[in-house]
Amino acid sequence: GSGHISPQIATFNAWLDHHSRSLGLFINGKFVLPADRQSCSLTDSSGSVICSTVCAEDEDISQCASSAAEGYQVWSDLTCRQRANVLLRLVSVIGQHGQCFSELCGLCGVSGSPSTIVRMLQYYSSWAQLRDTLISSWNPLGVVVVVVSDDCAFNSLLLKVIPALAMGNSVIVVPGRAKAPPCLLLAQLVMAAGFPAGALNVLTGSDSSLVAKLTQSSSISYVTYGGNKQDGAMLCEATAGMGVPLSVSVCAGSSCAFIIFDTADIDSAVDGVIEAAFGTKTNVHWVLCVQERVEESVVARLRLRMAGLKCITLSSDDRLLVDAAVQEAQHQGAMLVQSCTPPSSGAQYPPTVLCKSAPSSPFVVNPPPGPLLPLLTFRSSKEAVTLGNHTPHGQAASIWTEDLTLALETAKSLSVGAVWVNSYSVFDPCLPISGHKDSGTCTDGGQEGLYQFLRAPSFSSNHPRSPTTIDYSKFGSSGASAVVIPDDLGARLVSEKSNYFVGGKTCKSVSGGCVAIQSPGGRGVLGYCPDGGRKDVRNAVEAASKVQPGWMKKSPSARAQSLNSLAKGLEAKRRDVATSISTQTGVSMDEAEKEVELSIIRLSDWAAYCDKIKGGSLPMPQSGFAFSVPEAVGVMGVLLPDSNPLYSLVTLLGAAVATGNAVIIVPSQKYPLPGLTFIQVLQACDLPAGLVSILTGSRDQLTAALANHSVIKAIWYWGSAEGCQYLQHTCTNPLKTLRLFSQENKEEADWTHPSILEEMWRNTVEWKSIWIPTA
């Protein structure tokens, strides 16, 4: 039961027989097979039972969390060189047992390749060696939980596990049923390479309640999920309120565009699309987009190439879904190109192209599992981009053209994490992939993918806690005890009543309500600010959506110029802003002026950063050019902390704006006055109207409005534990990137720490990798 693998166990059958075909959990470096546990049987494609796996219970979960915490202490205490050497030893162990691993993966229907694992280990062992040199101020998180569903590619699992280990974390893998045997074998190989006990653990019996129980342990620092959107959303809801950050990579079930321009090598493109859509087991659905001038030529070649293709085996449920989709396509006027006539019943179905499909058809937007390839046509490159971006997913796209300028312009305009030119499904660990749109909230792969497994020293982590009972449908509906000031009183209090800032101008709340601004210690009322709500958020998002695409396209020097003008505007208003900080928070004028001075410097820092935020070329082993590009997230919502009301505002505003985003800012509900005074600075600078909005009022009410707006791509939140729980539970459709900090922990961010700039800009971009092969 230990991690040692006997030399005679050279085949997967011998390995399974060694465990009596009943695989336990892998905890603390050895197999554990507790009595009185439910088990799940795993069958092959013919229905024969391969083996059974155990369903973990509370006692196993607790034991696993303790083992991982102890393993982390030993593993993280090693030097970078020692960790790199252990990873390299795993390369030789994989080499010795590669055939056994490959056969087991094949039997379980998992596409796992020993050569791919070796490439990952070699790439990330070098990052393990250089962690303290190139990422010196960042530290490992602790215990990382990696959850994957069965429809997630094995490469996607490894792209989380290996870099997490390389950065010094311990890992608990919670795999889907079919992934369990390869994961358990991998864990045993890891131990054979000399990893400390507890560095890699495997808990089987995957469901969201298991992970929720796991996150109750104080040792769990981070959860990352790979698989389909539905299971990812359920996991977000199940772990809401646990105080553990969670990221999602939707790497299964996505629709990806396969775009063929009239300048493409048509024969190669058709060969590519047939192999991509029908020839390989894939966890994505391809949508073929063809330029009208070559549609007939492409369809003729498809008929020719598909003639000899065999039927593909489906489950009975999937066969019903495919039949329904084909009937709907024919009803809408689609023409079928099939390799043969479909059998009237049974699980077999031939590869099928649905020509003349409509972009809005359900089988195009969310295709059923099966050998269906919708074909859409376009006239211009602009139309091609529109079709490519029509899907809610943003995982990847394939572009076919001999025109390099056209390829790069199209690649830049597509909202996806990976673009392959004259190729498809190119994988390498050096390529970073971010889930754009509804395809995820984190970056996997490359140097960029390492940062999710590291903690910057500027922010302390939230400690796990028990979730509270929240009526999610009513959260934020009560407002902030707003009052409506009569017009005659408003005239007398005009100097004490502030407006908020939307679309480049000051406005009153749509509801007309106001909230009292309390003096320090609540001894009196300083004035009133608008009580913003859902309609105010909608107006702010509408203004931001109009201006953000143009702002993102501006040159870095133009963005820097605008941020420098903002710094100069703050310099001109420093006395007024300092007075507002002192009056609102009760600090001395000297301290307030010091915060204003730091804020001016911070805005200048962000101006200088604008042209320093860049990707670069990537070291692909194949012949060609690969590079990564950081892109703005879009429209962001930021709810500010109570501490450092001005310094936190300019730090977060600067990070968002410097990288090309628009931002809606909600100042501290306790100390809104510095944020409202800052509106005067925004009015005097040359930032485009609508790029920055400032809304005041009930934090819960504005949180709910931001969470439920589909255009908001990311939310940074400082507030109550209930607010953190609400956001993690609610921001799943579409997925939003969340940075949540409960102010109840009384652990304040270090806004002056040098690492804060890099941490901030890395959280305001999503990465795109582009691959162009050469002969």
Secondary structure, 3 states (H helix, E strand, C coil): CECCCCCCCCCHHHHHHHCCCEECEEECCEEECCCCCCEEEEECCCCCEEEEEECCCHHHHHHHHHHHHHHHHHHHHCCHHHHHHHHHHHHHHHHHCHHHHHHHHHHCCCCCCHHHHHHHHHHHHHHHHHHHHHCCCCEECCEEEEEECCCCCHHHHHHHHHHHHHCCCEEEEECCCCCHHHHHHHHHHHHHCCCCCCCEEECCCCCHHHHHHHCCCCCEEEEEEEECHHHHHHHHHHHCCCCCCEEEEECCCEEEEEEECCCCCHHHHHHHHHHHHHHCCCCEEEEEEEEHHHHHHHHHHHHHHHCCCCCEECCHHHHHHHHHHHHHHHHCCCEEEECCCCCCCCCEECCEEEECCCCCCHHHHCCCCCCEEEEEEECCHHHHHHHHCCCCEECEEEEECCCHHHHHHHHHHCCCCEEEECCCCCCCCCCCEECEECCECCEECCCHHHHHHEECCCCCCCCCCCCCCCCCCCCCCCCCCCECCCHHHHHHCHHHECCEEECCEEECCCCCCEEEEECHHHCCEEEEEECCCHHHHHHHHHHHHHHHHHHHHCCHHHHHHHHHHHHHHHHHCHHHHHHHHHHHHCCCHHHHHHHHHHHHHHHHHHHHHCCCCCCEECCCCCCEEEEEEEEECCEEEEECCCCCHHHHHHHHHHHHHHCCCEEEEECCCCCCHHHHHHHHHHHHCCCCCCCEEECCCCHHHHHHHHHCCCCEEEEEEEECHHHHHHHHHHCECCECEEEEEEHHHCCCCCCCCCCHHHHHHHCCEEEEEEEEECC
